[in-house]
Amino acid sequence: MIVVTGATGNIGKPLTQALAEAGQQVTAVSRHTAAVPDGVRHVVADLADPAGLEPVLTGAKALFLLLSGDLHAARASPADLIGRAAAGGVRRVVLLSSLGVATRPFGSTRIALREVEDKLRESGMDWAILRPGGFASNALWWAESVRERQVVAAPFGDVGVPIIDPADIADVAAACLLEDRHTGGVHELTGPEVITPRQQTEAIATALGSPVRFHELTRDEAKAGMALSMPAELADDTLDILGSPSPAELRVSPDVQRVLGRAPRTFADWTARSIAAFR
């Protein structure tokens, strides 16, 4: 049995589907009740409380660990999940980490993720670590304004990074869960090209078949909006990357191609699949 945490999100949902289609027994874990593919067991659990996952982990052969907001919960101890997985007999863990662990290692979020990575390496289990950069699905932040006003509002309109389609992260995670040859790998995951917010706006307009205007926000305006859904420190960290990416954050990684034997999907590919959200 393979346990997938964050199983109803942009990565967990396609990963759960892929594993089920591969004939695996899957337990999908999420905070709230949700529909899952036929034959998949669903469990509601809070990763901020590792003890609550013990019954789910017992007897599992592999775990996909996506910490998401649980990493920031006041009572969270995400590294404890690694020890509990090992104690439950889990033999393989694929951890969703962040490219920022390597490129900007001193923020509190990245320090916490590095602690989990280190705990995993020392656990005695098979492991793989996925370090994606920015997600194509972050463009969903713009969906309401595109639907209502035909506008994308974002900072740093002409500064790009090689954002990745979450479906590619899911495909790499599935390969790492199912194939021994990826054990012990740290995979940096990016899209195939650097793309700016202004270029993303053009891709959305092309998929819609109607004009979409780009409006450039100041950093302060962007932070005010982001702080409504994330800690202010994380908003600042994100804006630092978006506004002034380092050479390592601009690098197009070969790891999706290496693991999957194909190029990563483009932002236009993601937009074509997701365009209903913008209509």
VMD Tcl script that draws the C-alpha trace (Angstrom):
set ca {
  {0.00 0.00 0.00}
  {1.20 3.52 -0.84}
  {0.12 6.48 1.29}
  {-0.25 9.83 -0.48}
  {-0.53 12.93 1.68}
  {-1.98 16.12 0.23}
  {-3.90 13.72 -1.97}
  {-6.57 16.13 -3.21}
  {-4.25 18.95 -4.31}
  {-2.53 19.89 -7.55}
  {0.14 17.23 -7.09}
  {-1.54 14.64 -4.88}
  {-4.63 14.25 -7.05}
  {-2.85 13.27 -10.30}
  {-0.34 11.20 -8.29}
  {-3.14 9.23 -6.63}
  {-4.76 8.68 -10.03}
  {-1.48 7.53 -11.60}
  {-0.75 5.06 -8.80}
  {-4.27 3.66 -8.90}
  {-4.03 3.21 -12.68}
  {-0.72 1.40 -12.14}
  {-2.59 -1.16 -10.04}
  {-1.28 0.00 -6.67}
  {-3.27 -0.04 -3.45}
  {-3.43 3.62 -2.40}
  {-4.50 5.44 0.75}
  {-5.23 9.10 0.02}
  {-4.77 11.44 2.99}
  {-6.16 14.97 3.14}
  {-7.52 17.44 5.68}
  {-11.07 17.28 4.34}
  {-13.39 14.70 2.85}
  {-13.01 14.54 -0.93}
  {-13.73 12.32 -3.90}
  {-10.96 9.90 -4.83}
  {-10.56 7.38 -7.68}
  {-12.40 4.09 -7.46}
  {-10.58 1.58 -5.31}
  {-8.62 4.24 -3.39}
  {-9.06 4.44 0.38}
  {-9.50 7.98 1.72}
  {-8.50 9.08 5.22}
  {-9.02 12.54 6.75}
  {-5.97 13.47 8.85}
  {-3.93 16.50 9.93}
  {-0.20 16.26 9.27}
  {0.41 18.78 12.04}
  {-0.44 15.88 14.38}
  {1.95 13.07 13.37}
  {0.49 10.67 15.96}
  {-2.81 10.75 14.10}
  {-1.12 9.25 11.04}
  {0.21 6.15 12.80}
  {-2.77 3.95 11.90}
  {-2.45 5.04 8.27}
  {1.28 4.39 8.06}
  {1.25 0.99 9.74}
  {1.67 -1.64 7.04}
  {2.29 0.84 4.23}
  {5.21 0.11 1.91}
  {5.72 3.67 0.67}
  {4.78 7.26 1.51}
  {4.55 10.45 -0.52}
  {5.05 13.25 1.98}
  {3.72 16.70 1.09}
  {3.83 18.99 4.12}
  {2.30 22.15 2.64}
  {0.78 24.42 5.29}
  {1.28 21.76 7.94}
  {4.92 22.81 8.05}
  {3.89 26.19 9.51}
  {1.38 25.01 12.11}
  {2.28 26.13 15.61}
  {2.33 22.59 17.00}
  {3.82 20.94 13.93}
  {6.90 18.73 14.11}
  {7.16 17.51 10.52}
  {10.41 15.61 11.04}
  {8.53 13.37 13.49}
  {6.61 11.97 10.53}
  {9.79 10.37 9.22}
  {10.40 8.49 12.46}
  {6.78 7.38 12.65}
  {6.88 6.17 9.06}
  {9.97 4.08 9.77}
  {8.42 2.70 12.97}
  {5.30 1.76 11.01}
  {7.29 -0.35 8.57}
  {7.32 2.08 5.62}
  {10.20 1.15 3.34}
  {10.28 4.13 0.96}
  {9.50 7.85 1.32}
  {9.33 10.41 -1.47}
  {9.46 13.90 0.06}
  {8.22 17.04 -1.64}
  {10.74 19.67 -0.61}
  {11.63 22.96 -2.32}
  {14.33 24.30 -4.60}
  {14.75 27.04 -2.01}
  {16.43 24.55 0.34}
  {19.43 24.77 -1.98}
  {19.10 28.30 -3.35}
  {17.94 30.22 -0.23}
  {18.70 27.92 2.71}
  {18.38 30.37 5.60}
  {14.65 31.17 5.66}
  {12.73 29.49 8.48}
  {10.63 27.42 6.08}
  {13.69 26.10 4.25}
  {15.49 25.37 7.52}
  {12.51 23.26 8.58}
  {12.43 21.47 5.22}
  {16.17 20.80 5.42}
  {15.60 19.23 8.85}
  {13.02 16.88 7.32}
  {15.36 16.06 4.42}
  {18.20 15.26 6.82}
  {15.94 13.14 9.00}
  {14.87 11.19 5.92}
  {18.44 10.57 4.78}
  {19.30 9.19 8.22}
  {16.14 7.07 8.55}
  {17.36 3.84 7.00}
  {14.44 3.87 4.57}
  {14.74 4.21 0.81}
  {14.16 7.82 -0.13}
  {13.93 10.37 -2.91}
  {13.65 14.14 -2.51}
  {11.82 16.37 -4.99}
  {12.78 20.04 -5.07}
  {10.47 21.96 -7.43}
  {10.68 25.66 -8.10}
  {7.60 27.78 -8.83}
  {4.37 26.05 -9.86}
  {2.42 26.80 -13.05}
  {-0.73 26.39 -10.96}
  {0.12 29.54 -9.00}
  {-1.46 31.31 -12.00}
  {-4.81 30.28 -10.51}
  {-4.34 33.25 -8.18}
  {-5.31 35.31 -11.24}
  {-8.37 33.29 -12.25}
  {-10.99 35.51 -10.61}
  {-9.58 38.73 -12.02}
  {-9.35 37.18 -15.49}
  {-12.95 35.97 -15.32}
  {-14.33 39.23 -13.98}
  {-12.08 41.93 -15.47}
  {-9.91 40.23 -18.14}
  {-6.79 41.31 -16.26}
  {-3.78 39.65 -14.63}
  {-2.31 41.70 -11.77}
  {1.17 40.66 -10.64}
  {4.53 42.13 -9.68}
  {7.75 41.91 -11.69}
  {6.03 41.52 -15.04}
  {9.21 40.97 -17.05}
  {11.13 38.80 -14.59}
  {10.70 35.08 -15.20}
  {11.53 31.71 -13.67}
  {11.15 28.18 -15.13}
  {7.87 27.25 -13.44}
  {6.79 23.61 -13.47}
  {3.47 21.92 -14.17}
  {2.34 20.11 -10.97}
  {1.37 17.14 -13.15}
  {5.07 16.68 -13.93}
  {5.87 16.68 -10.22}
  {3.23 13.98 -9.78}
  {4.70 11.91 -12.59}
  {8.20 12.15 -11.12}
  {6.83 11.26 -7.67}
  {5.11 8.17 -9.11}
  {8.34 7.06 -10.77}
  {10.27 7.52 -7.53}
  {7.68 5.58 -5.54}
  {7.56 2.68 -8.00}
  {11.08 2.38 -9.42}
  {14.16 1.38 -7.42}
  {16.52 3.22 -9.75}
  {15.52 6.62 -8.33}
  {16.33 5.74 -4.72}
  {18.70 8.21 -3.08}
  {18.11 10.93 -5.67}
  {17.56 14.64 -5.10}
  {15.59 15.87 -8.10}
  {15.37 19.56 -8.94}
  {12.19 20.03 -10.94}
  {11.53 22.93 -13.31}
  {9.62 23.59 -16.48}
  {11.33 23.70 -19.89}
  {11.85 27.46 -20.09}
  {11.95 30.71 -18.16}
  {8.60 32.47 -18.48}
  {7.53 35.89 -17.15}
  {4.13 36.90 -15.74}
  {3.55 38.99 -18.86}
  {4.21 35.94 -21.05}
  {1.94 33.82 -18.86}
  {-0.79 36.41 -19.41}
  {-0.32 36.07 -23.16}
  {-0.61 32.28 -22.89}
  {-3.85 32.58 -20.92}
  {-5.26 35.01 -23.49}
  {-4.33 32.65 -26.32}
  {-6.04 29.73 -24.61}
  {-9.13 31.83 -23.92}
  {-9.23 33.25 -27.41}
  {-9.82 36.74 -25.99}
  {-7.64 39.61 -24.77}
  {-6.28 39.66 -21.23}
  {-4.51 42.77 -19.96}
  {-1.44 42.66 -17.71}
  {-1.31 45.10 -14.78}
  {1.96 45.36 -12.86}
  {1.66 45.54 -9.07}
  {4.20 47.10 -6.77}
  {5.92 44.75 -4.36}
  {3.93 46.21 -1.45}
  {0.65 45.69 -3.29}
  {1.58 42.12 -4.09}
  {2.64 41.39 -0.51}
  {-0.63 42.74 0.87}
  {-2.57 40.32 -1.30}
  {-0.33 37.33 -0.62}
  {-0.36 37.92 3.14}
  {-4.08 37.11 3.14}
  {-3.28 33.45 2.43}
  {0.27 32.87 3.71}
  {2.60 34.05 6.50}
  {4.14 37.46 5.80}
  {7.66 35.98 5.97}
  {6.80 33.44 3.30}
  {5.26 36.18 1.15}
  {8.50 38.16 1.42}
  {10.58 35.09 0.55}
  {8.42 34.39 -2.49}
  {8.63 37.98 -3.68}
  {12.41 37.95 -3.27}
  {12.60 35.00 -5.65}
  {10.09 36.40 -8.14}
  {11.73 39.81 -8.20}
  {15.37 38.82 -8.20}
  {15.90 35.13 -8.99}
  {19.42 33.80 -8.56}
  {21.25 31.99 -11.37}
  {20.34 28.69 -9.68}
  {16.66 29.70 -9.68}
  {16.83 30.58 -13.38}
  {18.44 27.27 -14.32}
  {16.31 24.86 -16.37}
  {16.90 21.50 -14.73}
  {17.27 18.28 -16.78}
  {15.78 16.14 -14.00}
  {12.22 15.76 -15.36}
  {13.67 14.58 -18.66}
  {16.11 12.26 -16.88}
  {13.46 10.61 -14.69}
  {10.56 10.47 -17.16}
  {12.35 10.21 -20.50}
  {10.43 13.22 -21.87}
  {10.60 16.99 -21.67}
  {8.60 18.79 -18.98}
  {5.26 20.26 -19.98}
  {5.10 23.94 -20.92}
  {3.01 26.62 -19.25}
  {0.84 26.60 -22.37}
  {0.19 22.88 -21.78}
  {-0.92 23.61 -18.22}
  {-3.07 26.53 -19.36}
  {-4.84 24.46 -22.01}
  {-5.81 21.86 -19.38}
  {-6.81 24.46 -16.78}
  {-8.51 27.10 -18.91}
  {-11.99 26.42 -17.50}
  {-10.90 28.15 -14.28}
  {-10.34 31.39 -16.22}
  {-13.61 31.44 -18.18}
}
mol new
graphics top color blue
foreach p $ca { graphics top sphere $p radius 0.5 }
foreach p [lrange $ca 0 end-1] q [lrange $ca 1 end] { graphics top cylinder $p $q radius 0.2 }
display resetview
